[in-house]
Amino acid sequence: MTRDISQVVEKLRTAFADDDAMLRWGADIPVKHCSDWTRLPPVIPLALARPRTTEQVSRLLGLCHETGTPVVPQGGLTGLVGGAHPVEGCVAISMERMSGVEEIDAAAGTMTVLAGTPLEQAQAAADAVGLMFPLDLGARGSCTIGGNVATNAGGNRVIAYGPTRNQVLGLEVVLADGSVLQSMNRLIKDNTGYDLKHLFIGSEGTLGIITRAILSLRPQPATTITALCALPSAEALVPSLAALRSRIGPSLSAFEAMWPDFWQVIVAQAGRKSPFARAHGAYALIEMSGFDCERDEDRLQIALSDMLEAGLLSDVVVAQTSRETGDFWGIREAVGELRSLMGSLISFDVSIPAQSADAFVATAVAALEKRWPDATHLAYGHLGDNNIHIIVRVPSAFDEQPKDLINEIVYDAVARFRGSVSAEHGIGLTKKGFLHLSRSPIEIATMQAVKATLDPRGIMNPGKLFDRRLSREEIP
């Protein structure tokens, strides 16, 4: 369908003449809405829409559906795969004005929030009533609940609480044609057919726009204890994780693995101070969250002592103050500073079966060093939920990093170990060429069939996840 752009613009202006802040055009569109953290070349949308209500979102999508105008939903713009990156001639829809916690039911442990609410605001609202919203990411101050749901964000506490999917009870979603799907369930057990909210969790805005969510809250732990562990080798990471799980069970709320290449760069270049007197074979940042103030610390201390005696750990430092806790987490989260310190980097955020994590890292590193002997590589991750990060830089390539070749090497290793090419952020634009390494043709075809049903004109976040439908000949 050929669109008359001037006619689309006129229809948009007329439809929202009652709200001067709803639409922005051309030079009035803030630069941040022309890209996301992926650093792809910016694209100026046809218009930026900033709805205040579900009714406005519905009206907008109905008009875009009628005219065949592409729509790109935007949350906090903190994604790293181009999922919120505008496409030519699109209407970018920012949810920033649909922000706020509408209701907290402390007795039921639920929170109703608008999609544009920053994660940190939702966390603070839960904390104010003595509860916790367990999702936590480094971008907590910028990312939004709608974006978290649309990408099924995981973050630091998946080992104990699961990803965003596990925190969502109900959703309100505006479909491509403007229809409003009310799936605002508050019940944990509800076996009345398809649980439609799960279609939209992790859908990256390709099926509809999430406008509200009912979230599940958890009790606020009475104790949180953080420890930094040194290990004799990376091979000891998985046995250490297993030992902690067997000793403190679900109280283990974080297990952040750091390979020595990561640790050395963070300490040397990012200026973080190591609490250990010498270098070790690997490192783990662990967090225990519990409800027994008198016994939790003793339980952890005994577990760590037994692991030291068994040779799983070489050294341990338990944080005694909130400042020490912040310093320990600062080592793990200093990764955000590496680009400014090291220059152009290629980052990977993948999932690997825990027992294969070190073999995967070794395989990928060996292949990288064989191709580029001067390659710099840093490995770390949330080992308890299979999430491994690798950062790669080839110093001799300077700012022209061989991204395609590096991608091929690392993602081939992911496929070899039967992992997922995306642990966080989704597929977006940058990973869709590798989706077939983690999903079968029939899985991809089924996802495309859902897309075709809910978005028959293909206006919702076009070009993300996949480019085209598989033909019958390509489906086994």
C-alpha positions in Angstrom: 0.0 0.0 0.0 1.4 3.4 -1.0 1.0 6.0 1.6 0.3 9.7 1.1 2.6 11.1 3.8 1.0 14.5 3.8 -2.4 12.9 4.3 -1.1 10.8 7.2 0.4 13.9 8.8 -2.9 15.8 8.4 -4.9 12.9 9.9 -2.5 12.8 12.9 -2.8 16.5 13.5 -6.5 16.4 13.3 -6.9 13.4 15.5 -4.9 14.9 18.4 -5.6 18.6 18.0 -6.9 18.5 21.6 -3.4 17.7 23.0 -0.6 20.1 22.1 2.0 17.9 23.7 1.0 14.7 22.0 2.9 15.0 18.7 6.3 16.4 17.7 7.7 16.8 14.2 11.0 17.1 12.5 13.5 19.3 14.3 11.3 19.3 17.4 11.8 15.6 17.9 14.5 15.1 20.7 17.7 13.4 19.4 17.3 10.6 21.9 14.2 9.4 20.1 16.2 8.9 16.9 18.2 5.9 18.2 18.7 3.8 21.3 21.8 2.6 23.1 22.7 0.3 20.2 24.5 3.2 18.5 23.0 2.5 15.1 22.9 5.4 12.7 20.0 7.7 13.8 16.7 7.8 12.0 14.4 10.8 12.4 10.8 9.5 12.7 7.9 11.0 10.7 6.5 11.9 14.1 7.0 11.3 17.8 3.8 10.5 19.7 3.7 11.0 23.5 0.3 9.6 24.6 -1.1 10.2 28.1 -3.9 7.6 28.0 -4.7 4.2 26.7 -7.5 5.8 24.6 -4.9 8.0 22.9 -2.7 4.9 22.1 -5.8 3.2 20.7 -6.8 6.1 18.6 -3.2 6.4 17.3 -2.8 2.8 16.4 -6.2 2.7 14.7 -5.1 5.5 12.5 -1.7 4.0 11.8 -3.3 0.7 11.0 -5.8 2.4 8.6 -3.0 4.2 6.7 -0.4 1.5 6.9 2.0 3.7 8.9 4.8 1.9 10.7 4.9 2.2 14.5 8.0 1.9 16.8 7.2 1.7 20.5 9.9 3.3 22.8 10.4 2.9 26.5 13.6 4.1 28.2 15.7 3.5 25.1 18.2 1.4 27.0 18.1 -1.6 24.7 21.2 -2.9 23.0 19.8 -4.7 19.9 18.0 -1.8 18.1 14.5 -2.9 19.3 13.4 0.7 19.8 15.3 2.1 16.9 13.1 4.1 14.5 12.5 3.0 10.9 12.0 5.3 8.0 8.6 7.0 7.9 7.5 5.6 11.2 5.6 7.1 14.2 7.8 6.6 17.2 5.6 6.2 20.3 7.2 7.2 23.6 5.4 6.0 26.7 7.1 8.7 28.9 3.9 10.5 29.7 2.1 7.3 30.7 4.1 7.0 33.9 3.1 6.3 37.5 2.1 3.7 40.1 -1.7 3.5 40.0 -2.3 1.1 42.9 -0.6 -1.1 45.4 -2.5 -3.9 47.1 -0.1 -4.7 49.9 -2.3 -7.6 51.2 -2.4 -9.3 47.8 1.1 -8.3 47.0 0.3 -6.6 43.7 1.1 -3.3 42.0 -0.6 -1.7 39.0 1.7 0.5 37.0 1.6 2.5 33.7 4.0 1.3 31.0 6.2 4.4 31.0 7.0 4.1 34.7 10.8 3.9 35.4 11.8 0.6 37.0 13.4 2.5 39.9 10.1 4.3 40.6 8.3 1.0 40.8 11.0 -0.4 43.1 10.7 2.6 45.4 6.9 2.4 45.6 7.1 -1.3 46.6 9.8 -0.5 49.2 7.6 2.2 50.7 5.0 -0.3 51.7 7.5 -2.9 53.0 7.5 -5.0 49.9 9.9 -5.6 47.0 9.6 -5.6 43.2 12.5 -8.0 42.6 13.4 -7.1 39.0 16.7 -5.1 39.0 18.9 -3.9 36.2 21.8 -1.5 36.0 19.6 0.8 33.9 17.0 0.9 36.6 16.8 4.7 36.6 16.1 4.9 32.8 14.4 1.7 31.7 10.6 1.5 31.9 8.2 -1.2 33.0 6.7 -1.5 29.5 10.2 -2.0 28.0 11.1 -4.5 30.7 7.9 -6.5 29.9 8.3 -6.2 26.1 11.9 -7.6 26.3 11.3 -9.9 29.3 14.2 -8.3 31.1 16.2 -10.4 33.5 18.9 -8.6 35.4 20.6 -9.4 38.7 18.1 -11.5 40.6 16.8 -14.0 38.1 18.5 -16.8 40.0 16.0 -16.2 42.9 13.0 -14.6 41.3 13.0 -15.4 37.6 12.8 -12.8 34.7 10.1 -10.2 34.2 7.8 -12.9 32.9 7.6 -14.3 36.4 6.6 -11.0 37.9 3.7 -10.2 35.6 0.1 -11.1 36.6 -1.8 -9.1 34.0 -1.4 -6.7 31.1 -3.4 -4.1 29.2 -2.2 -4.0 25.5 -3.3 -2.0 22.5 -3.3 -4.2 19.4 -2.2 -3.0 16.0 -5.7 -2.1 14.8 -6.4 0.0 18.0 -8.3 -2.7 19.9 -7.6 -2.7 23.6 -6.9 -6.2 25.1 -7.7 -6.2 28.8 -5.9 -9.1 30.3 -5.5 -7.4 33.7 -5.5 -10.6 35.8 -4.7 -10.5 39.5 -4.9 -14.2 40.1 -1.9 -16.6 40.4 -4.0 -19.6 39.4 -6.3 -19.0 36.5 -6.7 -21.9 34.0 -9.2 -20.4 31.7 -7.6 -21.1 28.3 -4.7 -19.3 26.7 -2.8 -16.9 29.0 -2.6 -14.2 26.4 -0.3 -11.9 28.3 2.6 -14.2 27.6 2.3 -13.4 23.9 3.4 -9.9 24.6 6.1 -10.5 27.2 9.3 -10.6 25.2 7.5 -9.7 21.9 9.6 -6.5 21.5 6.6 -4.4 20.5 6.0 -6.4 17.4 2.4 -7.5 18.4 1.0 -4.5 20.3 1.8 -1.8 22.8 1.8 -2.5 26.5 0.1 0.3 28.4 -0.4 -1.1 31.9 0.8 -4.0 34.0 -0.2 -5.7 37.2 3.0 -6.9 38.8 3.6 -9.4 41.6 5.4 -8.1 44.7 7.5 -10.1 47.2 8.2 -9.7 50.9 11.2 -7.4 51.6 14.1 -9.5 52.9 15.1 -8.8 56.5 18.8 -9.4 55.7 20.9 -8.9 52.6 24.5 -10.1 52.8 27.1 -9.6 50.0 30.4 -11.4 49.7 33.2 -11.3 47.1 34.8 -14.7 46.5 38.1 -15.6 44.8 38.3 -19.0 43.2 41.3 -21.1 42.2 40.0 -21.4 38.6 37.0 -20.8 36.4 36.3 -24.5 36.5 35.3 -24.0 40.2 32.5 -21.6 39.4 29.8 -24.1 38.7 30.7 -26.4 41.7 30.7 -23.3 43.9 27.3 -22.2 42.6 26.0 -25.8 43.3 27.4 -25.8 46.8 25.8 -22.5 47.7 22.4 -23.6 46.3 22.6 -26.8 48.4 23.5 -24.9 51.5 21.3 -21.7 51.4 18.8 -22.7 48.7 16.5 -19.9 47.5 18.2 -17.4 49.8 20.9 -17.1 47.1 19.7 -14.0 45.2 22.8 -13.3 43.1 25.8 -15.2 41.8 27.9 -13.0 39.5 30.8 -14.8 37.8 33.8 -12.9 36.6 36.6 -14.5 34.6 40.2 -13.1 35.3 40.4 -11.2 32.1 37.3 -9.1 33.2 38.6 -8.6 36.7 42.1 -7.5 35.6 40.7 -4.8 33.2 38.2 -3.5 35.8 40.8 -3.2 38.5 43.5 -1.8 36.2 41.5 0.5 33.9 38.3 1.2 35.6 40.0 2.0 38.9 38.1 -0.4 41.1 40.1 -1.6 44.1 40.6 -5.3 44.6 40.0 -6.6 48.2 42.4 -9.5 47.5 46.2 -9.4 47.9 46.9 -11.4 44.8 45.3 -12.5 41.5 43.1 -15.6 41.3 41.7 -17.9 38.7 38.1 -16.5 38.8 35.8 -14.4 41.0 32.2 -14.5 42.1 30.0 -11.8 43.7 27.3 -13.5 45.8 24.3 -12.1 47.5 22.1 -13.8 50.1 18.7 -12.5 51.0 16.9 -13.9 53.9 14.3 -13.5 56.7 16.2 -14.6 59.8 18.3 -11.8 61.1 19.9 -14.0 63.8 20.9 -17.0 61.7 21.3 -15.9 58.0 24.8 -14.5 58.3 25.9 -17.6 60.3 24.5 -19.9 57.6 26.4 -18.1 54.9 29.6 -17.9 56.9 29.5 -21.7 57.6 28.8 -22.4 53.9 31.7 -20.2 52.8 34.1 -21.7 55.4 33.3 -25.3 54.2 33.9 -24.2 50.6 37.2 -22.7 51.5 38.2 -25.9 53.3 37.1 -28.0 50.3 39.2 -25.9 47.9 36.3 -24.5 46.0 37.2 -21.0 47.1 40.7 -19.4 47.6 39.6 -16.3 49.6 36.4 -14.6 50.7 35.6 -11.1 51.8 32.1 -10.5 53.3 30.8 -6.9 53.1 30.5 -5.3 56.6 29.0 -2.0 55.6 26.7 -0.6 52.9 29.7 1.1 51.4 31.6 -2.1 51.1 28.5 -3.7 49.5 28.4 -0.8 47.0 32.1 -1.2 46.3 31.7 -4.9 45.6 28.8 -4.3 43.2 30.8 -1.4 41.7 33.4 -3.9 40.4 30.7 -5.9 38.6 28.8 -2.9 37.3 31.9 -0.9 36.2 31.4 -2.6 32.8 29.4 0.4 31.8 32.6 2.5 31.8 34.7 0.2 29.5 33.7 1.8 26.2 35.0 5.2 27.3 38.2 3.6 28.6 38.9 1.1 25.8 37.2 2.5 22.7 35.0 0.5 20.2 33.8 -2.8 21.7 31.7 -5.7 20.5 29.5 -6.9 23.3 27.6 -10.2 23.6 24.8 -11.1 25.9 24.0 -14.8 25.5 22.7 -17.8 27.5 24.8 -21.0 27.9 24.0 -24.1 30.0 25.8 -23.4 33.3 27.9 -26.6 33.2 29.3 -25.5 29.8 29.9 -21.9 30.6 33.7 -22.1 31.1 34.1 -24.4 28.1 32.1 -21.9 26.0 34.3 -19.0 27.1 37.4 -21.0 26.4 36.2 -22.0 23.0 35.2 -18.5 21.9 38.4 -17.0 23.2 40.6 -19.6 21.5 38.8 -18.9 18.2 39.1 -15.1 18.6 42.8 -15.3 19.5 43.5 -17.6 16.6 42.0 -15.1 14.2 43.4 -12.0 16.0 46.4 -12.7 18.3 46.0 -9.3 19.9 42.3 -9.7 20.7 41.1 -8.4 24.1 38.3 -10.3 25.6 36.4 -10.0 28.9 34.0 -12.6 30.3 31.5 -12.3 33.1 27.8 -13.0 33.8 24.9 -14.1 35.9 26.0 -17.7 36.0 23.0 -18.9 38.1 20.6 -18.1 35.2 23.0 -19.1 32.4 23.6 -15.5 31.2 27.2 -15.0 30.0 28.6 -11.7 28.6 31.7 -11.5 26.5 33.2 -8.2 25.4 35.7 -8.2 22.5 38.1 -5.7 21.1 40.8 -6.1 18.5 43.3 -3.3 19.3 45.0 -3.5 15.9 41.7 -2.7 14.2 41.3 0.5 16.2 37.8 2.0 15.6 37.0 -0.3 12.6 36.3 -3.4 14.6 35.6 -6.5 12.5 32.1 -6.9 13.9 30.7 -9.4 11.4 33.6 -11.8 11.8 33.6 -11.5 15.6 29.8 -12.1 15.6 30.3 -15.2 13.5 32.9 -16.7 15.8 31.1 -16.0 19.1 27.6 -17.0 17.9 29.0 -20.2 16.3 30.3 -21.1 19.8 26.9 -20.3 21.2 25.2 -22.7 18.8 27.9 -25.4 19.5 27.0 -25.3 23.2 23.2 -25.3 22.5 22.8 -21.8 24.0 20.7 -18.8 23.1 21.9 -15.9 21.1 20.0 -13.5 23.3 19.8 -13.7 27.1 18.7 -10.0 27.5 17.3 -7.2 25.3 15.8 -9.5 22.7 16.6 -9.9 19.0 15.7 -6.4 17.6 17.6 -5.4 14.5 21.1 -6.6 15.3 20.5 -10.3 16.2 17.8 -11.3 13.7 20.4 -12.8 11.4 21.4 -15.2 14.1 17.9 -16.2 15.4 18.0 -19.4 13.4 20.9 -20.6 15.6 18.6 -20.8 18.6 15.1 -21.3 17.2 14.0 -24.0 14.7 12.3 -23.1 11.4 8.9 -24.3 12.8 9.4 -22.1 15.9 10.1 -19.1 13.8 7.2 -19.9 11.4 4.9 -20.1 14.4 6.0 -16.8 15.8 5.5 -15.3 12.3 2.0 -16.8 12.2 1.1 -15.1 15.5 2.5 -11.8 14.1 0.5 -12.1 10.9 -2.7 -12.7 12.9 -2.3 -9.8 15.4 -0.6 -7.4 13.0 -1.8 -8.3 9.5 -0.5 -5.1 8.0 2.9 -5.5 9.6 3.0 -2.0 11.1 4.2 -2.9 14.6 8.0 -2.4 15.0 8.6 -3.6 11.4 12.0 -5.2 10.6 12.5 -6.3 14.2 12.9 -10.0 15.1 12.7 -11.2 11.5 12.4 -9.8 8.0 10.1 -12.1 6.2 7.8 -15.1 6.5 9.3 -18.6 5.9 8.0 -20.3 2.8 6.4 -23.8 3.1 9.5 -25.3 1.5 11.7 -24.0 4.4 9.5 -25.5 7.1 10.5 -29.1 8.0 
